[in-house]
Every structure is written in structure tokens, then in C-alpha cells.
Amino acid sequence: MTLREAVAKRLDEVIEQHQITPYKLAQKSGIAQSSISDIRSQKCKTLSVQVIYEILDSLEMGLDDFFVNPLFKRENITE
């Protein structure tokens, strides 16, 4: 899987775990709903850690909570 796919899958997991809609997440984080949608649909060509940080911070999660996940193991990323 590509890194873009892994980020999209992990963000979907986080949204589900927190039982929040992408719309509410956008409101809470200050990140445009279209940007969240682009990440989830893998249309985002470049993605800054700052954007991920702001999304996670609004959910009181750290970057380690997001990236320490089997999806991000080296052997799982083909890109």
C-alpha cells in the first residue's frame, strides 16, 4: 500500500473510533472539510504533518497515536 493509502485508512479509523463525522472534524480542527475529504479519498498529492497534527490535536491525539500503527510499518508501505 502507498503512504497516501495508509494515511487515508488510518484517518478513517480515527474518525470511526472517535465517532465523529468528517464535517464535525473539520469544524473542530479548522481544516477545510474538502481537505479532509481529499485525504480520505487519496486525492491529496501532498500532505503536511502540520495538517495531520491539527486534525489530531482537535481530537486530543498525538502524532505518535496516529503513526504508531501497523499500517505504517516499513514492510507495508510500497511507495
N, C-alpha and C positions, 0 to 999 in steps of 0.2 A: 504494500500500500504506500501511497505517496504521503509526504508530510502533510500536505493540504488535506488529504482524506482523513488522516489521523486526527488533525485538529478539528475537522468538521464532526467526526464521530464523537470525539471527547466533549465538544461543546454540546452536542445533542444529549449526551449522558448527563452532563451538568444541569442542563435545562430540565431534564426529566427528574433528576434527583432533588432539585430544589422546587419542583412543582410550580414552575413559573413559565409564563408564555414568553415568546420572543418579544412581543410588544412590551410587556411589563419589564423585561430585562433591559430593553432599550431605554425605557423611561428611567429606570433605576440607575443605569450605568452612564447615561448621557451619550452612548454610542448610537448612531442612527440605526433604526430598525433595518434599513436597506443594507447597511454594513454587516449586521448580524446575519441577515438572510444570505448575503453573498458568501460569508464564511461557511455557513451551514450547507450551502449548495455548491461549494468549492469553486465559485466564480471569482473569488478574491485572488488576484495574481500575486500581490504582495501583502504581507500581514505583519504589522509591527507588534513587538512584545508589549508595547505601551497599550495598544488596543485590547489585547488579551488581559493585561493587568487591570485595566479599568473595568472590564466586564467582570472579572473575578473579584475585584475589590468590592464591587457593589453587592456581591453575594457573600462577602466576608471569607473569601478563599484566597489562598496564596498561589503563586506560580507553581510551587512545589506540589500543591494539592492537585493541580491540573496536569502537570507533566510527569509526575511520578506515577506512571500508568503503563501497563504492558503495551498499549498501542504505540508508545514512543521508544520501545526497545530498538536498538540499532538493527537487529535482525528482521524487524518488522517493517522497517522503512526502506523502500526501494529507490527512492529519489536521491 
